Amino acid sequence: MGTTDFADCKYIIQVKILGGLIEVRCKHKECLDGIMDFFSTSISYNFAVPDIIIYCDWEQSDRYLYRTSPLDYRGPILEGVFYQLPGDRQVEQWDSYDPPLPPFVKEPFANMFVGLHAAAVKDRQNNAILFIGPKGSGKTTSALQIVNNSDSYELLTDETVFLRRRSLLVEPFPRLVLPRTAIDGEVTKFAMTAREAFRQVARQSAMINHGFFLKRVSGHIGISGISSDEAYRNIVEHYQYAGSSFKESMITLSVVAREVAFSRISYSNYEQLLAILKSVPEYLNNRRIMKITN
């Protein structure tokens, strides 16, 4: 796409997320529709001056608009994607293997967030609860079970937690949801918007109050507490780059491990995980009561 072609990007939306406003201009409506599905709960219809403009001439939305390219990828950097900063008349080629949505490597998002491979929900007291684990460990399942079986919880995010640097503050990041369900003994995955999948979606950030590491095991199942040292060793394994330096990210995760109580949910199959998740609200309530009485 040459500089004379940007006028062809006539399909426009604004996405208000992570404290910033992103304007997305697409050449093809199908691409814009895919982006709107992905950020369905974060679309802003009150157009304002954006923090950054992203141009895209792709025919369809693609996962690498939203996630970092694989480490072994050596192809072109998102050809057909461009950006424009406020007050700058020049439109630049996207120059990072990190995604443009959200654009963590550009202001005002750069050096603001630390990523964690986790789901998060919040309760009525504005406490964030994390469910941390690798792909397929049950993060989305955990968030779905907690939010959809109680009026007391809202979804913050089901896949990646974005923490404000050096804090316990989790920003809401609802996006396209890929829940798993058991059908005829097989666990399958399908796509839904966040509002379709969850009864309640949070619009305000929340402070982390408790974290659960999800672990599939062959032995003892249930919920067990872990030390802050063990929590730190586990949490760094699920770190994701989100625009802050590695040093700042590790400092942030150290703060989280030191100041937040963590537990482990051990299970051996999908049905056991669902059963254990039903006891999580009571488990958290009992911990609060013990903290007050002590």
C-alpha positions in Angstrom: 0.0 0.0 0.0 1.6 3.3 -1.0 1.1 6.6 0.7 -1.6 7.6 -1.8 -3.7 4.5 -0.9 -4.5 5.3 2.7 -7.7 7.0 1.6 -8.9 3.5 0.6 -8.9 2.6 4.3 -12.5 3.8 4.7 -13.7 1.3 7.3 -13.0 2.9 10.6 -13.5 2.1 14.3 -12.0 3.2 17.6 -11.0 0.8 20.3 -10.8 2.1 23.9 -8.7 -0.3 25.8 -5.9 -0.4 28.5 -6.3 3.3 29.1 -5.7 4.4 25.5 -7.7 5.0 22.3 -6.7 3.3 19.1 -8.2 4.2 15.8 -8.2 1.3 13.2 -8.7 2.0 9.5 -9.1 -1.0 7.2 -9.3 -1.2 3.5 -11.6 -4.2 3.6 -14.8 -4.5 5.6 -14.3 -8.1 6.4 -11.0 -7.3 8.2 -12.7 -4.6 10.2 -15.5 -7.0 11.2 -13.0 -9.4 12.5 -11.3 -6.7 14.6 -14.7 -5.6 15.9 -15.5 -9.2 17.0 -12.2 -9.5 18.7 -12.7 -6.3 20.7 -16.5 -6.4 20.8 -16.8 -4.9 24.3 -14.2 -2.2 23.8 -15.5 -0.4 20.7 -16.0 3.3 21.2 -18.7 5.0 19.2 -17.9 8.5 20.6 -15.2 9.3 18.2 -12.3 11.4 19.7 -8.7 12.2 18.9 -6.9 8.8 19.1 -3.6 8.1 20.7 -2.5 6.2 17.6 -3.9 5.2 14.2 -3.4 1.7 12.8 -3.9 1.2 9.0 -4.4 -2.3 7.6 -4.9 -3.4 4.0 -5.5 -7.1 4.8 -8.6 -8.7 3.4 -9.3 -10.5 6.7 -8.3 -10.1 10.4 -5.5 -12.4 11.5 -4.2 -13.6 14.8 -0.9 -11.8 14.4 -2.7 -8.4 14.5 -3.2 -9.4 18.2 -0.3 -11.6 19.2 3.5 -11.7 18.8 4.9 -13.6 15.8 6.6 -16.9 16.7 10.2 -16.7 17.8 11.4 -18.8 14.9 9.5 -16.6 12.3 11.8 -14.9 9.9 9.3 -13.5 7.3 8.3 -9.9 6.7 7.0 -7.8 9.6 3.2 -7.6 9.1 3.3 -6.3 5.6 0.3 -4.1 4.9 0.1 -2.7 8.4 1.0 0.9 9.1 0.7 3.4 12.0 0.5 7.1 12.6 1.2 8.9 15.8 -0.6 12.0 17.1 0.5 15.2 15.4 2.6 13.3 12.9 1.5 13.6 9.3 3.8 10.8 8.2 2.3 7.3 8.1 5.0 4.6 8.9 5.3 0.9 8.1 4.7 -1.2 11.2 8.2 -2.1 12.3 7.9 -4.7 15.0 7.1 -8.5 15.3 5.0 -7.5 18.3 1.3 -6.9 17.5 -0.3 -3.6 16.6 -3.5 -4.3 18.5 -2.8 -3.2 21.2 0.5 -1.4 20.1 2.6 -2.1 23.2 5.8 -0.9 21.4 4.4 2.5 20.7 3.3 5.4 22.9 1.2 5.8 25.0 1.2 2.0 25.6 5.0 1.5 25.7 6.7 0.9 29.1 3.3 0.8 30.9 2.4 -2.9 31.1 3.6 -6.3 32.1 1.9 -9.4 30.5 1.0 -12.6 32.2 -0.4 -15.8 30.6 -3.5 -15.9 32.8 -7.2 -15.2 33.1 -8.7 -12.8 35.6 -12.0 -12.0 37.2 -13.0 -9.4 39.7 -15.5 -9.4 42.6 -17.8 -6.7 44.0 -15.0 -5.5 46.3 -12.8 -4.8 43.3 -10.5 -7.7 44.0 -8.9 -9.4 41.0 -8.5 -13.2 41.1 -6.0 -14.7 38.7 -6.0 -18.2 37.1 -2.5 -18.8 35.7 -1.3 -21.6 33.5 0.0 -22.7 30.1 -2.1 -23.2 27.0 -4.9 -25.7 27.6 -4.6 -25.6 31.4 -8.1 -24.3 32.0 -7.7 -20.5 32.2 -10.8 -19.7 30.1 -12.7 -22.5 31.7 -12.0 -21.1 35.1 -13.1 -17.6 34.2 -16.3 -18.9 32.6 -17.2 -21.1 35.6 -16.6 -18.4 38.2 -18.4 -15.5 36.3 -21.3 -17.5 34.9 -22.2 -19.3 38.1 -22.3 -16.2 40.3 -23.6 -12.6 40.3 -20.6 -11.6 42.3 -17.9 -11.8 39.6 -17.1 -10.1 36.3 -14.6 -11.0 33.6 -11.4 -8.9 33.4 -9.6 -11.1 30.8 -9.6 -14.8 29.9 -6.2 -15.2 28.2 -3.6 -12.5 29.0 -3.5 -10.3 32.1 -2.0 -6.9 31.7 -0.6 -5.4 34.9 0.3 -1.8 35.4 4.1 -1.7 35.8 5.2 -2.1 39.5 1.7 -2.5 40.8 -1.0 -5.0 41.5 -3.5 -3.3 39.1 -5.1 -5.5 36.4 -6.6 -3.7 33.5 -9.8 -5.1 31.8 -8.9 -6.8 28.5 -12.0 -8.6 27.2 -11.5 -10.1 23.7 -12.7 -12.9 21.5 -13.1 -15.9 23.7 -12.2 -19.5 22.7 -13.8 -21.6 25.3 -13.4 -25.4 25.5 -16.3 -27.8 26.1 -16.6 -31.5 26.4 -18.6 -33.1 23.6 -18.9 -36.9 23.3 -15.8 -37.2 25.4 -13.8 -34.8 23.3 -12.8 -31.3 24.5 -13.4 -28.9 21.6 -12.7 -25.2 21.2 -15.0 -22.5 19.5 -15.1 -18.7 19.2 -17.5 -16.4 20.9 -17.4 -12.6 21.7 -16.8 -11.8 25.4 -20.4 -10.7 25.9 -21.7 -13.9 24.4 -19.5 -16.0 26.6 -19.7 -14.2 29.9 -22.6 -13.0 32.0 -20.8 -9.9 33.1 -17.7 -8.1 31.7 -15.7 -5.6 33.8 -15.1 -2.1 32.6 -12.9 -1.0 35.6 -9.5 -2.2 36.7 -9.0 -4.2 39.9 -6.2 -5.0 42.4 -5.0 -8.6 42.6 -6.2 -10.2 45.8 -5.4 -13.9 45.0 -3.8 -16.1 42.4 -4.4 -19.7 41.4 -1.9 -21.8 39.4 -3.6 -24.4 37.3 -1.8 -27.7 37.2 -2.8 -31.0 35.7 -1.5 -33.9 37.9 -1.8 -37.7 38.2 -1.9 -37.7 42.0 -3.6 -35.6 44.7 -6.2 -33.2 43.4 -7.7 -30.1 45.1 -6.6 -26.6 46.2 -3.4 -26.1 48.2 -1.6 -22.9 49.4 2.0 -22.2 48.2 4.8 -19.9 49.5 5.7 -16.5 47.9 9.0 -18.0 46.8 7.3 -20.8 45.0 4.7 -18.4 43.6 7.5 -16.2 42.1 9.2 -19.3 40.5 5.9 -20.2 38.9 4.7 -16.8 37.9 7.9 -15.9 35.9 7.3 -19.0 33.7 4.1 -17.4 32.5 5.5 -13.9 31.8 4.6 -12.3 28.5 6.2 -9.2 27.0 3.9 -6.3 26.9 6.1 -3.3 26.2 8.1 -3.0 29.4 11.7 -4.0 29.8 12.6 -7.4 31.1 14.0 -5.9 34.3 10.9 -3.9 35.0 8.7 -6.9 34.2 10.6 -9.1 36.7 10.4 -6.4 39.4 6.6 -6.2 38.8 6.2 -10.0 39.1 8.3 -10.0 42.2 6.0 -7.4 43.8 2.9 -9.6 42.8 4.5 -12.8 44.3 5.5 -11.0 47.5 2.2 -9.1 48.2 -0.5 -11.5 46.9 -1.6 -14.9 48.3 -1.3 -17.8 45.9 -2.7 -21.3 45.7 -2.5 -24.3 43.4 -5.5 -26.0 41.8 -4.4 -29.6 41.0 -6.7 -31.7 38.8 -6.3 -34.7 36.4 -9.3 -34.1 34.0 -11.8 -31.5 32.8 -14.6 -32.7 35.0 -12.4 -32.6 38.1 -11.4 -29.0 37.3 -15.0 -28.0 37.0 -15.8 -29.6 40.4 -12.9 -27.8 42.1 -13.8 -24.5 40.6 -17.2 -24.6 42.2 -15.5 -24.5 45.6 -13.3 -21.4 44.8 -15.7 -18.7 46.0 -16.1 -20.4 49.3 -12.3 -21.0 49.6 -11.7 -17.3 49.0 -14.4 -16.3 51.5 -12.9 -18.6 54.2 -9.5 -17.0 53.6 -10.9 -13.5 54.1 -12.6 -14.6 57.3 -9.4 -16.1 58.6 -7.5 -12.9 57.7 -10.0 -10.8 59.6 -10.1 -13.0 62.7 -6.3 -13.2 62.8 
